[in-house]
Amino acid sequence: MSIGNSPEDERPFEDERVEEDREEARPSIGRALQQARIAAGLTVDDISSATRVRMNIVHAIEADDFTACGGDVYARGHIRTLAKAVHLDPAPLLAQYGDEHGGRPAPTPAAPLFEAERIRPERRGPNWTAAMVAAIVAVIGFVGFTMFQGGDSGGEANVAEGSTPTTGGSASPTTKTKKPADPKPEASDSAIAAAPQDKVTVQVAAADGRSWIAAKDHNGRLIFDGVLKQGETKTFQDSSKVHLVLGDAGAIDLFVNGKKIKDDFQPGAVERLTYTKGDPEAG
């Protein structure tokens, strides 16, 4: 009678080998981030500028070296930020990091700020007490001013701006009217229609959402690098050429030398464009 192991005894070892094969087939965290960045057409410099994560840390994370992050909490924050910048879901990467580095870390007293955009301050309600005090002071001041004007020794009737005098006279009074405030210019091609002919003028408007924008002049000097929130606009001018990198081109409207650029940019697409003093053309 054989006393060897039964087939049932060998199955756990086979399951372990299958699990090991799956682990080997799954790319590492750094490799997954690097492949997504390359697929998006972004350099390490682009990612560092968009996320405010230093270039040496980006290089280290893509090499699966997390010691430069300064701890598990910071490493998780950097992974989440870099994943969003290259359009990856950060949840699987964070779960993989937890499996490889001992699960979720203990909560910290103060969470660091990993997002490039600053947290907006909480809106407070109006201060009705201050508003009532200001209104009372304004009424008292107006009454005092009226009494002072009524007691003028010269006997002349001072006409308030925009009002009709109460005293009769042969000469008709002149009524002053306030000019309406000039409306704020809208982000359209008319706003840059008067652009100088000897320069190239590019206006970028975040019409359908926020987007990271980078702009350089003809010498390659960086003139803007930041996030453009929805509704905001930026205008760039150069003597001969303007280079643009749009992090989410589908959210952007472009106006070049007074003309709106008709494009078919897709949401989330990264576009690299160059414009000159001639007819608007994407470089």
Secondary structure as a PSIPRED ss2 file (coil, helix, strand):
# PSIPRED VFORMAT (PSIPRED V4.0)

   1 M C   1.000  0.000  0.000
   2 S C   1.000  0.000  0.000
   3 I C   1.000  0.000  0.000
   4 G C   1.000  0.000  0.000
   5 N C   1.000  0.000  0.000
   6 S C   1.000  0.000  0.000
   7 P H   0.000  1.000  0.000
   8 E H   0.000  1.000  0.000
   9 D H   0.000  1.000  0.000
  10 E H   0.000  1.000  0.000
  11 R H   0.000  1.000  0.000
  12 P H   0.000  1.000  0.000
  13 F H   0.000  1.000  0.000
  14 E H   0.000  1.000  0.000
  15 D H   0.000  1.000  0.000
  16 E H   0.000  1.000  0.000
  17 R H   0.000  1.000  0.000
  18 V H   0.000  1.000  0.000
  19 E H   0.000  1.000  0.000
  20 E H   0.000  1.000  0.000
  21 D H   0.000  1.000  0.000
  22 R H   0.000  1.000  0.000
  23 E H   0.000  1.000  0.000
  24 E H   0.000  1.000  0.000
  25 A H   0.000  1.000  0.000
  26 R C   1.000  0.000  0.000
  27 P C   1.000  0.000  0.000
  28 S C   1.000  0.000  0.000
  29 I H   0.000  1.000  0.000
  30 G H   0.000  1.000  0.000
  31 R H   0.000  1.000  0.000
  32 A H   0.000  1.000  0.000
  33 L H   0.000  1.000  0.000
  34 Q H   0.000  1.000  0.000
  35 Q H   0.000  1.000  0.000
  36 A H   0.000  1.000  0.000
  37 R H   0.000  1.000  0.000
  38 I H   0.000  1.000  0.000
  39 A H   0.000  1.000  0.000
  40 A C   1.000  0.000  0.000
  41 G C   1.000  0.000  0.000
  42 L C   1.000  0.000  0.000
  43 T C   1.000  0.000  0.000
  44 V H   0.000  1.000  0.000
  45 D H   0.000  1.000  0.000
  46 D H   0.000  1.000  0.000
  47 I H   0.000  1.000  0.000
  48 S H   0.000  1.000  0.000
  49 S H   0.000  1.000  0.000
  50 A H   0.000  1.000  0.000
  51 T H   0.000  1.000  0.000
  52 R C   1.000  0.000  0.000
  53 V C   1.000  0.000  0.000
  54 R C   1.000  0.000  0.000
  55 M H   0.000  1.000  0.000
  56 N H   0.000  1.000  0.000
  57 I H   0.000  1.000  0.000
  58 V H   0.000  1.000  0.000
  59 H H   0.000  1.000  0.000
  60 A H   0.000  1.000  0.000
  61 I H   0.000  1.000  0.000
  62 E H   0.000  1.000  0.000
  63 A C   1.000  0.000  0.000
  64 D C   1.000  0.000  0.000
  65 D C   1.000  0.000  0.000
  66 F C   1.000  0.000  0.000
  67 T H   0.000  1.000  0.000
  68 A H   0.000  1.000  0.000
  69 C H   0.000  1.000  0.000
  70 G C   1.000  0.000  0.000
  71 G C   1.000  0.000  0.000
  72 D H   0.000  1.000  0.000
  73 V H   0.000  1.000  0.000
  74 Y H   0.000  1.000  0.000
  75 A H   0.000  1.000  0.000
  76 R H   0.000  1.000  0.000
  77 G H   0.000  1.000  0.000
  78 H H   0.000  1.000  0.000
  79 I H   0.000  1.000  0.000
  80 R H   0.000  1.000  0.000
  81 T H   0.000  1.000  0.000
  82 L H   0.000  1.000  0.000
  83 A H   0.000  1.000  0.000
  84 K H   0.000  1.000  0.000
  85 A H   0.000  1.000  0.000
  86 V C   1.000  0.000  0.000
  87 H C   1.000  0.000  0.000
  88 L C   1.000  0.000  0.000
  89 D C   1.000  0.000  0.000
  90 P H   0.000  1.000  0.000
  91 A H   0.000  1.000  0.000
  92 P H   0.000  1.000  0.000
  93 L H   0.000  1.000  0.000
  94 L H   0.000  1.000  0.000
  95 A H   0.000  1.000  0.000
  96 Q H   0.000  1.000  0.000
  97 Y H   0.000  1.000  0.000
  98 G H   0.000  1.000  0.000
  99 D H   0.000  1.000  0.000
 100 E H   0.000  1.000  0.000
 101 H H   0.000  1.000  0.000
 102 G C   1.000  0.000  0.000
 103 G C   1.000  0.000  0.000
 104 R C   1.000  0.000  0.000
 105 P C   1.000  0.000  0.000
 106 A C   1.000  0.000  0.000
 107 P C   1.000  0.000  0.000
 108 T C   1.000  0.000  0.000
 109 P C   1.000  0.000  0.000
 110 A C   1.000  0.000  0.000
 111 A C   1.000  0.000  0.000
 112 P C   1.000  0.000  0.000
 113 L C   1.000  0.000  0.000
 114 F C   1.000  0.000  0.000
 115 E C   1.000  0.000  0.000
 116 A C   1.000  0.000  0.000
 117 E C   1.000  0.000  0.000
 118 R C   1.000  0.000  0.000
 119 I C   1.000  0.000  0.000
 120 R C   1.000  0.000  0.000
 121 P C   1.000  0.000  0.000
 122 E C   1.000  0.000  0.000
 123 R C   1.000  0.000  0.000
 124 R C   1.000  0.000  0.000
 125 G C   1.000  0.000  0.000
 126 P C   1.000  0.000  0.000
 127 N C   1.000  0.000  0.000
 128 W H   0.000  1.000  0.000
 129 T H   0.000  1.000  0.000
 130 A H   0.000  1.000  0.000
 131 A H   0.000  1.000  0.000
 132 M H   0.000  1.000  0.000
 133 V H   0.000  1.000  0.000
 134 A H   0.000  1.000  0.000
 135 A H   0.000  1.000  0.000
 136 I H   0.000  1.000  0.000
 137 V H   0.000  1.000  0.000
 138 A H   0.000  1.000  0.000
 139 V H   0.000  1.000  0.000
 140 I H   0.000  1.000  0.000
 141 G H   0.000  1.000  0.000
 142 F H   0.000  1.000  0.000
 143 V H   0.000  1.000  0.000
 144 G H   0.000  1.000  0.000
 145 F H   0.000  1.000  0.000
 146 T H   0.000  1.000  0.000
 147 M H   0.000  1.000  0.000
 148 F H   0.000  1.000  0.000
 149 Q H   0.000  1.000  0.000
 150 G H   0.000  1.000  0.000
 151 G C   1.000  0.000  0.000
 152 D C   1.000  0.000  0.000
 153 S C   1.000  0.000  0.000
 154 G C   1.000  0.000  0.000
 155 G C   1.000  0.000  0.000
 156 E C   1.000  0.000  0.000
 157 A C   1.000  0.000  0.000
 158 N C   1.000  0.000  0.000
 159 V C   1.000  0.000  0.000
 160 A C   1.000  0.000  0.000
 161 E C   1.000  0.000  0.000
 162 G C   1.000  0.000  0.000
 163 S C   1.000  0.000  0.000
 164 T C   1.000  0.000  0.000
 165 P C   1.000  0.000  0.000
 166 T C   1.000  0.000  0.000
 167 T C   1.000  0.000  0.000
 168 G C   1.000  0.000  0.000
 169 G C   1.000  0.000  0.000
 170 S C   1.000  0.000  0.000
 171 A C   1.000  0.000  0.000
 172 S C   1.000  0.000  0.000
 173 P C   1.000  0.000  0.000
 174 T C   1.000  0.000  0.000
 175 T C   1.000  0.000  0.000
 176 K C   1.000  0.000  0.000
 177 T C   1.000  0.000  0.000
 178 K C   1.000  0.000  0.000
 179 K C   1.000  0.000  0.000
 180 P C   1.000  0.000  0.000
 181 A C   1.000  0.000  0.000
 182 D C   1.000  0.000  0.000
 183 P C   1.000  0.000  0.000
 184 K C   1.000  0.000  0.000
 185 P C   1.000  0.000  0.000
 186 E C   1.000  0.000  0.000
 187 A C   1.000  0.000  0.000
 188 S C   1.000  0.000  0.000
 189 D H   0.000  1.000  0.000
 190 S H   0.000  1.000  0.000
 191 A H   0.000  1.000  0.000
 192 I H   0.000  1.000  0.000
 193 A C   1.000  0.000  0.000
 194 A C   1.000  0.000  0.000
 195 A C   1.000  0.000  0.000
 196 P C   1.000  0.000  0.000
 197 Q C   1.000  0.000  0.000
 198 D C   1.000  0.000  0.000
 199 K C   1.000  0.000  0.000
 200 V E   0.000  0.000  1.000
 201 T E   0.000  0.000  1.000
 202 V E   0.000  0.000  1.000
 203 Q E   0.000  0.000  1.000
 204 V E   0.000  0.000  1.000
 205 A E   0.000  0.000  1.000
 206 A E   0.000  0.000  1.000
 207 A C   1.000  0.000  0.000
 208 D C   1.000  0.000  0.000
 209 G C   1.000  0.000  0.000
 210 R C   1.000  0.000  0.000
 211 S E   0.000  0.000  1.000
 212 W E   0.000  0.000  1.000
 213 I E   0.000  0.000  1.000
 214 A E   0.000  0.000  1.000
 215 A E   0.000  0.000  1.000
 216 K E   0.000  0.000  1.000
 217 D C   1.000  0.000  0.000
 218 H C   1.000  0.000  0.000
 219 N C   1.000  0.000  0.000
 220 G C   1.000  0.000  0.000
 221 R C   1.000  0.000  0.000
 222 L E   0.000  0.000  1.000
 223 I E   0.000  0.000  1.000
 224 F E   0.000  0.000  1.000
 225 D E   0.000  0.000  1.000
 226 G E   0.000  0.000  1.000
 227 V E   0.000  0.000  1.000
 228 L E   0.000  0.000  1.000
 229 K C   1.000  0.000  0.000
 230 Q C   1.000  0.000  0.000
 231 G C   1.000  0.000  0.000
 232 E C   1.000  0.000  0.000
 233 T E   0.000  0.000  1.000
 234 K E   0.000  0.000  1.000
 235 T E   0.000  0.000  1.000
 236 F E   0.000  0.000  1.000
 237 Q E   0.000  0.000  1.000
 238 D E   0.000  0.000  1.000
 239 S C   1.000  0.000  0.000
 240 S C   1.000  0.000  0.000
 241 K E   0.000  0.000  1.000
 242 V E   0.000  0.000  1.000
 243 H E   0.000  0.000  1.000
 244 L E   0.000  0.000  1.000
 245 V E   0.000  0.000  1.000
 246 L E   0.000  0.000  1.000
 247 G C   1.000  0.000  0.000
 248 D C   1.000  0.000  0.000
 249 A H   0.000  1.000  0.000
 250 G H   0.000  1.000  0.000
 251 A H   0.000  1.000  0.000
 252 I E   0.000  0.000  1.000
 253 D E   0.000  0.000  1.000
 254 L E   0.000  0.000  1.000
 255 F E   0.000  0.000  1.000
 256 V E   0.000  0.000  1.000
 257 N C   1.000  0.000  0.000
 258 G C   1.000  0.000  0.000
 259 K E   0.000  0.000  1.000
 260 K E   0.000  0.000  1.000
 261 I C   1.000  0.000  0.000
 262 K C   1.000  0.000  0.000
 263 D C   1.000  0.000  0.000
 264 D C   1.000  0.000  0.000
 265 F C   1.000  0.000  0.000
 266 Q C   1.000  0.000  0.000
 267 P C   1.000  0.000  0.000
 268 G C   1.000  0.000  0.000
 269 A C   1.000  0.000  0.000
 270 V C   1.000  0.000  0.000
 271 E E   0.000  0.000  1.000
 272 R E   0.000  0.000  1.000
 273 L E   0.000  0.000  1.000
 274 T E   0.000  0.000  1.000
 275 Y E   0.000  0.000  1.000
 276 T E   0.000  0.000  1.000
 277 K C   1.000  0.000  0.000
 278 G C   1.000  0.000  0.000
 279 D C   1.000  0.000  0.000
 280 P C   1.000  0.000  0.000
 281 E C   1.000  0.000  0.000
 282 A C   1.000  0.000  0.000
 283 G C   1.000  0.000  0.000
